[in-house]
Amino acid sequence: MSSHGTPVRSYDRTWEEIEDMLNRAEAKRAEWKVWFDECRKNEDRDGMKEAARNHKALDGVVKTLKWALGEEGISNPLE
C-alpha cells in the first residue's frame, strides 16, 4: 500500500493465471464439500461449520473470478 492507503497494483496478471486461480478455487471448494459431508456423517458439528464457512467463502471467490473473466451469466458479485 502506498503512504496514502491506496493499494499499489501492477495489473500484470495473465488470463491464464486468473483461470488457474479459478480452477484451484473450484477444486478447493469441492474439497470443503467432501469434508462437510464427511463431518455430517460423523456428526461433527464444529467440522461442518468450518467446512460450510470455507465453502461459502470460496463461492464468493469463484463468482468474483468468473466475473473478472467476463463469464456469461455472472452478475456483479457485490450485487
Secondary structure by P-SEA (a helix, b strand, c coil): cccccbbbbcccccaaaaaaaaaaaaaaaaaaaaaaaaaaaaccaaaaaaaaaaaaaaaaaaaaaaaaacccccccccc
